[in-house]
């Protein structure tokens, strides 16, 4: 495209513009080729400067950066690994602590339960003793009361018989009937 | 006729630079620009390598950017073997790029607009890549001109075509760069000359009319900036491509 445009320009431009031939094509001028010789000198010097000094130095800077970045990444990865390990250890510790605490709580609850049960048992035993004593007392009192009934009953019966019949019943006649009556009333 | 004539080609005239020294040693004004390019490249490296920081500053970024750009170009095009040629490709690329860019500055000489310069560069690349081909493959490099998978009776036709195409490489390589740079600079000069012609011929009206070629030149400046970078890139990538052919033979 651009080469074409040169051609068209060269063809269309006013001839006044090209009073002389192109200086680039003027190979009669020794300077046209002399510039190439000097260019060679300049390029060789530039090449040596760039290849021996400039480019390796830039390469070193870039390599150094890549190495630093890689090292930083490795350090970050290592740090992450350590952080992960620390987190895992922390979790394990928490789990362990929780288990210990739960065992402690269970122990305390069981202890309290046992203590309460023991106290309840002791209380029950004491009450039992008191109950037994009271029952014994009741039995004694009952026995005493029952024992007190018979002479009163014999006395009442002989008195009633005396008033009704005028006969003092004999002790041996009265005693079996009294016993039978008391047994019938389930007092004796 | 007091009107100025357009001298579009005078800008390419070679003179000697550096006064007495230049006259004696035929050190031309284009060599001055070449020296400036080399000094600027070296200076950019010197500035960029001052800090050697882990986080680069501007100059260091510029140098690293150039370095990685050309390095990737070499590796992508030639392969890992391309790293051997990296300094060479970098030298050629930076030299042409700076030459193109320096040429864009008014009053500075665009040495890449000289066919002698570009042809010398292209011939060097051609001879060098051919040398690499023979150094790598010996006489088997001649097989490069024999396309594989082609019926035998076609070879008498194809081999000359391949050889001509191979030999035309330095021509296309040099003319592409030379023509691009010359065309841009000629157009610039022609439009600038139009401005002078308009103002000289039509007075105040001409001054206003001259705004049109001025605008064109501004647009052209942007285009030439693109071309300057693009042509340096094209020259470098074709150098890589020829080296790839020399190394890999396909």
Interface residues (C-beta under 8 A of the other chain):
Chain A: X2 X3 X5 X6 X9 X13 X14 X16 X17 X18 X19 X20 X22 X23 X24 X25 X27 X29 X30 X31 X32 X33 X34 X35 X36 X37 X38 X39 X40 X42 X43 X45 X46 X47 X49 X50 X51 X53 X54 X55 X57 X58 X59 X61 X62 X64 X65 X68
Chain B: X5 X6 X7 X8 X9 X10 X12 X13 X14 X15 X16 X26 X27 X28 X30 X31 X34 X35 X38 X41 X42 X45 X48 X49 X52 X54 X56 X60 X63 X64 X67 X68 X86 X87 X88 X90 X91 X94 X95 X111 X113 X114 X115 X116 X117 X120 X175 X176 X178 X179 X180 X182 X183 X186 X187 X190 X193 X227
